[in-house]
Amino acid sequence: MRPSVKLPRDWITDGHASAAEARTTRSARTLSVDARSRRGV
């Protein structure tokens, strides 16, 4: 775990990283749901 005290630069980096991660996870989940529904058809 990283220390709870962060530099402002770390907050910005973490924000970008988490946003990109959320976007990737969301698109990956959507793709898997699409594949599952297609397979069901």
C-alpha positions in Angstrom: 0.0 0.0 0.0 1.2 3.5 -0.7 1.3 6.1 2.1 -2.0 8.0 2.6 0.0 11.3 2.3 0.3 12.1 -1.4 1.8 15.0 -3.4 -0.7 17.0 -5.6 1.1 15.4 -8.6 0.1 11.9 -7.3 -3.5 12.9 -6.9 -3.6 14.0 -10.6 -1.8 10.8 -11.7 -4.1 8.6 -9.6 -7.1 10.4 -11.0 -6.1 9.8 -14.6 -5.1 6.2 -13.9 -8.4 5.4 -12.1 -10.4 7.1 -14.9 -8.6 5.1 -17.6 -8.9 1.9 -15.5 -12.6 2.5 -15.0 -13.1 3.1 -18.7 -11.1 0.0 -19.6 -13.0 -2.2 -17.1 -16.4 -0.8 -18.3 -15.6 -1.5 -22.0 -14.2 -5.0 -21.2 -17.3 -5.8 -19.2 -19.5 -4.5 -22.1 -17.6 -6.7 -24.6 -17.9 -9.8 -22.4 -21.7 -9.2 -22.1 -22.0 -8.7 -25.8 -20.1 -11.9 -26.5 -22.2 -13.8 -23.9 -25.5 -12.6 -25.4 -24.2 -13.4 -29.0 -23.3 -16.9 -27.8 -26.7 -17.3 -26.3 -28.3 -16.5 -29.6 
